[in-house]
Amino acid sequence: MLEQIELNNHKGALTYNFKRKLNQRERTHSKVPNSNISMIATILGNVSIDELKKVIKKVQQRHPILNAHLQPQGKELYFLVDGNLEIPLKVIKRTFDDQWRDEIIKQHKIPFDMEHGPLIRFILLHSAEISDLIIFCQHTICDGMSLAYLARDIITYLGDPIKEVELLTPAPLVNEDNIPSDIKPSLVMRILGKTINKKWEKSEVLINYDDFYALHEVYWKNYTYKAHLYELSKEDTQALIMACRKNAVTVNTALIIAFAMAQNQLNPESPKYLQNFAFAVNIRDLLKKPISEQFGLFAGGMQLKFKYSDKDTFWGAAKKIHNKVEPAKARKQALVGTLNAFALSSTFYEAQLFAAFGHLILPTSKSYEKIQAFISDKKNIVNKMVKKRLLKGFAMAQIMTNLGKMDFPEKFGDLILKNLILMPSCSPYTELVLGVVTHGGTLSITLNHMEESISSEKILKIRDRAHQILMEAIKCK
């Protein structure tokens, strides 16, 4: 539901005002401590801090959702955009190349004020010659492509300060009416969706933002987020692209199998979870009313199973995966997954994380008794489903978000966009989360994980083994 859109002149800046209900996919992230995504734009040249502050105001005009905060109303949750919020910009002296990683990990420990906003913040690691602009954003209002477009918009206005702002209207809604008519919910969801909802209604627990902040605090005291960077040179990136074309697979497929082989080879027992993979799918142009470059959450996902065999060659394994995830299949499953989400109560999704991690909340918290009563109810459908999943330990080998090749210019006035890096956060129940983006001919991958679940030492071994696998595959293409 989208309330009336108004174009408002707020302190001399045009902006759209509107109110709309969050869809289920957005609500899935609205009370989750680790649902933040980051984009790092490395910029050559002297970035003017004063000009950057002006540019932030410009992109707030261009992308209305940057001004959103959340408004609970009973069981419903709304985006409210009613003027230009003050988006914070933190400026820090840049002293080393991967300083962005440490700063982002610090930012995860600071919750957004969801009910007052903004749901995004900027950090500039600044020096006269080179700077890293960090965009740190709550997943409720963004996906990886949104952050890439925003990074491009910011450097565009920095490079051309007199360029006029082109306002983008609020994006078409991602709802059941905007899913193509040939897409249907999965058979399982059609059979079980109503039953799950009825059982949930009998023991429904409403999670509020006091509960969220209580969980956020203890979650980040119990888990240690780590990230590591892996980059291919321009020459190796091009060689990988050419080898993939020759073998009729995508770069995404090649990266999935390289890391899958590394994960299995470094774990000879190959536990069952190493057969489970997922990756993000851009659904912007798959909807009845397509999304252009608007800012928001317009990503679906696809899951697949692949059982590694040491008898498989790299390209043989890649073709097996490609046959499972070729683009048409991936797009369809992503839309089915999006449609499936609408079959269950939005409060059901919010409660799942508390079923998994609510035991961390301290007795001194005012949410303690409420959450303790919830997680102690063994008959509650959410508890039963979540506990069953958690008993298996790791759920997945890897989740990959690959934005692909960004066809952005490299030069913007006196500034050069040297690199883009994506950090999509991570989960204690996925061994490895990969954030991939290619800009300027260079492919960059972040390897994200929780130290308590898998050590940095092992992740670095996986990274190095995956590199070796890729290089060997390129040579014998």
N, C-alpha and C positions, 0 to 999 in steps of 0.2 A: 504494500500500500504506500503510495507516494502522495503526500499532501501537496497543496498548491505550491508551485515554484514561483518565487518572487525575485526580481532583480533589484538589489538594494544598493544605494550609494552610502557606504559606511566610511565616514571620515575621509571622503574624497576618493575612495576605492570601490569600484563596482564589485559586487559579489552576489551570488545566488543564496537565497534563504529557502530552506525547505525542511520538512520533517517526514521521515519514513521509517517503517518498521524494518528491523534487521531480518534478513533471511536466515534459515537454519545454518548455512555454512558460515556466515558471519558470526552468528551466536556461538558456534562451536569454539571460537577463539576469544570470545569476549570476557571470559573469566579464567584464563589460562596463564600461569606465570611465565611460561617459556614461549608464548605465541608472539614473538617479535621478530621482524626480519630487518636485515641491514644491507645497505649498498654502500660501497666505498668507491668514490671517484677520485683517482689520483690526477692532479692537475699540475702541469708545468707552467711556471710563470708566477708572478706576484698577484695573488688573489686579494682584492681590496675588501677588507672586513666591512667597511661602511657600505660599499656597493652590494656586498652579499646580503646585508640586512635588508636593503631595498628590494633585492631580487626575491628574497623569501616572501615579501609582501606581494610581489607580482605573481609568484606561483600559487599563492593562496587565492588570488583572484582567478587564475586559470583553472585550478582544480578545487572546486567548492568543498569536497569532502575533507580537505586538509583542515577545515574550520569546524569539524564535527566534534560533538561530545555525545555521550549516551544518556538517555532519559528513561529510567524504568517506569513503567505504568502497569501495576498489577503483575501479571505474568508476562506482559509484553515488554520489549526493549526497543527503543527508537533511536535513530540518529537524529540529532537536532543541529541544524546549521543556521545560525542566527547572527552572523556578523564575522568579522575577521578576528580570530583569536591571536594572542601573542605567542608565537611559536619560539621556543628558546633556541638560542645559538650560543654554544659554549666554544670558546676559542682557547686552544692549548698550543704551546710551542711544539713544533714537530722536531723530534730528536733522533728517531730511527725509523727504518722502513716499515716494519710491521707493528708499529705503535697502535695502529687502528684496531688490531685484534684485541689488545689488552683493554682498550677504552670501551669497545663494544661489550666485552664480558662484564665490565663494571656497570654499563648501562642496563644490562638485563636485571641487575639487582635492584634497580630503582623503578617501582611500578608507575605506570601512567595513572593520572587522575582521570579515570574513565568517565565519571559523571560531569566533569567540568572541562576536560580537554586541556590542551590539544592531545591528539593521539600519535603525535610525531614530534621528533626533536632532531636538531642538527648539531654536529660537533665538527669543528674545523681544526685539524692538526696543521698548523700554519708555519711556513717559512717563506723567505723572499723568493726562493727558487722553485720550490715544490711543496704542494699542500695536499692533504687527504681530506676530502669532504665526506663525512659519515652521515648517512641518512638512516636514522633508527626509528622504526615505525611499528605500530601495533597491527598484527595480521588482520584484524577485523576490518580495517579500511584499505588494505593493500595486498598486492602480490608482487612477485619478483619483477614482472614486466612493468608494473606501475612505478616501481622504484627506478628502473632503468630510464623510463620516459622522463621521470622527474629530474634525475641527474642530468640528462641531456637538456631539459628546459632551463635548469639553473645555470649551466655553463653557457648556454645560448644567450641568456640575458646578461650574464657577466661579460661575455665577449662583445655584446652589442647593447650597451646601456640604454640607447634611445629606441630600441625595438619595442613596438607596441604589443601589449598583452592580448593574445587571442583567447577569449573566454571559452571554456568548454562547458556545455550544459551538463547537469547531473546525468550520469550514465543511465541507459535503460535498465530496468530491474531484472535481476536474475531470479526468476520465479517460474512456477509451473506453466504460466501462459507464454513465457519466452523460450521454452524448450521446444524444439521441432516436434511435430505431432507424431513422427514415426518412432520417437524414442519413448520407451515404456519403462516403468520401474522394474527391477529384477523380480523374478518369480518368488524368490524368498521373501522379499519385502512386501510383495502383494499378498502373500499368504500370512506372514507373521506380523506385519506392521500394525494392524489394528489390535491384535492380541497383546502386543508389547505395550501399546499406548494404554489399553484398558488396565493392564496390570500396574503400569506406572501411575496411573491416576489414583489408584487405591492407596498408594504409599508415597505420593509425590512430595518431594522436598524442594523448596524454592531457595536457590543460592543467591545471596545478595552480595553487594560489593564489600561489606564488612568481612564476609566470609572469604572473598577473593584476596583482600589485603592480608588477612591472617594466614592464608595458605601461601601467598607469595613470599612472605617474610621467611617462613620456615623451609619452603622449598629450596630457596637459594642458599640456605645455611646447610642443607643436606646434600646438595649436588654441586659439582664443580664442572662448569662448562669449559671445554677446550676446543680450539680450532687450529688447523694447520693448513698452510698454503702450498699448492702444487701448481706450477705453471709450465706450459709447453712453449718453447720458442716459436717464433713465426715460422721458421723452416719446418719444425716438427708438427706444428698445427696444420700447415698446408699439406704435409706428407700424410698425416692422418686423414684429412678430408679426402684426398685423392685415393687413398687405399680403401676407404669406406665406399666411395663411389664405384671403384673397380669391383668390390665384393657385394655391391647392391644392398648395403645396410646403411643405417644412419650413424652419425657420430655419437648420438645419444646411446644407441645400442652398443657400440664399441666400448664406450666408457663404462656402461653397466657391466659388461662381461669382463672387462679388464679388472675392475675392482672385485667382482664376484669371484673370479679365478684366484685373485690374490687372497681374499678372505678365506676361501676354502683351502688353498694350499698352505696357509699359515695355521690352519686348524684341521689337522688330519682326521679328526673324528667327524668333521662336517655335520654338526647338529642340525636338526630339522629346520630351525629358523633360517639357516643359510639358503634355504630354497625360496624364501619369500622376499619379493622386491616390490618397490613402488616408485612411481615417478610422476611429477606434475605435468599437467596438460593445459595449455592455454585455450580457453573456451571462448575468447572474445569474438571471434568471427564464426562461431558455430551456432549462435543464438538466432532466433527469428529476427530480433532487432539487435544487430551486431554492436559490439562495443568498439570504439576506435582507440584513442589514446587517453581516455579518461582514467582517472586514478580510482582504484578500488580493488576488491577481491574478485577476480574473474579467472580463477584457476580451478580446474578439477584435478582428478588424479586417476591413475590406472595401477592396478596391482597384478602381479604375475607370479607364477611359480616356475622355477628352473632348477633342476637337479644337476649339479656339477659332476662331470666325470673326467678323470685325468686322461681319458682316452680321446677327449674332444680336442681338436685343434682350436686355436683362437677364432679363426674365421668360420669354422664349422659351428662352434658354440654361438657366435654372433648371429649367424643365419637362423639358428633355432630360436633365439630370442626375438629376432626381427620378425619371424613368421607369427609370433605370438602378439607382438606389439606394433605391427606396421601401422602407419598413421591413421588409416580409416578405422581400425579396431580401437586404437587408443582414444580417438575422438569420441567414438560411440560409447565406450565404457566410461569416459569422463562425464559425458552427459547423463548416462544412466545413474552414475554415482551422485551427481548433482540432484537428479530427480528423486533418487532414493532418500536423500536427506530430508525432503519435504514430507515424507511419510511418517516421521516420528516427531513427537513433541519436542519443541525447542528447549524446554526445561530438562528434558531427558539428557540432551547433549551436555548441558552445563553441569549436571550432577555426576557425570562419568569420571571426571578428573578428581572430584572429591571422594568418590568411592575408591579411587586408586591411591590417593595421597593424603586423604583427610586424617589418617592416623598420625601425621607429622604435626598437626596443630597442637599447640601447647595448652595445658590445663589453665594457664593464666589468661588465655584468649577468651573474649566474650562469645566467640563462635564455637568454643570447645564442646559444650554440652549438646548443642544442636547437631554438630557434625558427628560427634561420638554416637549419638542416638541413631543417626542415619546409617553410619557404617557398621553398627552393631545389629542392624535389622537384616538377618540372614534371608528373610523372605522377599526383601525388596528386589525387584527385577533388575535394577541397575547394578546393585551390589552383586547379585548372582552372576550376571554377565561379565562384569569387570573382573571379579575375583577368579572366575574360570580362566579368563585370558591371562591374568598375571601369574597364575600357577605355572604357566609354560615358560616364564622368564622372558628372554628376548622374543619379540614378535616378528622382527624383520632383520634381514641382513643389511639392507640399505634403502634409503629414500633419496631420489635424485631430483633436483630442480635444475634443469638446463634451459637457460633463456635463449640459447643458440647464438648466432652471430648478430651483433648489434650493428646495423648499417648506419651508424652515426658518423659525422665528420670527426676528424681528429683535431682540427684547428678551429678555434673560435676567437676571432679577433687576435689579441696578443697571447691568448691562452691555448694550451694544448691538453686535450683529454688523453692522458697517457694510458690509463687502464681503468677497468671496472671490475670490482670484486663483489660477489654475492655471499652473504652469510645468512642462511635460512634457519638458524637455531638448531636444536636437536632434542632428543628424547632419551630417557634412561632405558627405554625398551626397544630402541633401534640401535644396532651396533654402529652404524655409520650413516650420517646425513651429508650429502654432497651438494654444494652450490656451484653451478657452472655457468660461465658467461664468456663469450668471445668478443673482444673489441680490438680494433687495430691489428688484426691478424694474430693476436695472442690469446690462447685459451687458458683461463684461470679457473682453478677448482679449490674450494675450501672443503676440508674434511672436518666435520663437526661431530662431537661426541661428548658423553658424560664420563669423566675420569673414573667415577665409581663403578661404571658399567664395563668399560674397557679402557685400558691404560693408554697414555700417549705413546709409550714405547711400542705397543703393538700396532697402534694406528699408523705410526711412522713406518713400521715394517710393511704394513699393507700398502701404504703410499709408494714406497720404494719398489715393492714387488710389482704393483700395478704399472709403474713407469717402465720397468724392465719388460713386462709382458707387452705393453703397447709398442715399445721400440722394436722388439723382436717381430711383432706382427707387421709393423710398417716395412721392415727390411725384407720380409718374405711375402709381401703383398701380392 
